[in-house]
Amino acid sequence: MSTATMTSKGQITIPAAVRAALGVAAGDRVEFVEVEAGRFELVAATLSVTALKGLARRPAKGVSIEAMNRAIAAHGAKAR
């Protein structure tokens, strides 16, 4: 297990083994994702938006703009 110490400015140095495993280098961004209360995961944010292609499937049936507007109006009326 790798550990790091926080400075008085709230900074830490990610250990070399962790940087290598994440594939991050100087200037790369990382995200801290809360997976449960008080527990976070460190995720490399180095992928481009194009890497998300194919992540979500296409809907089986398309929806028209008119149908969307009707659904929005109906839901908005319920909220009042």
Secondary structure, DSSP 8 states (H G I E B T S, - for coil): -------TTS-----HHHHHHHT--TT--EEEEEEETTEEEEEE----GGGGTTSS---SS---HHHHHHHHHHHHHHH-
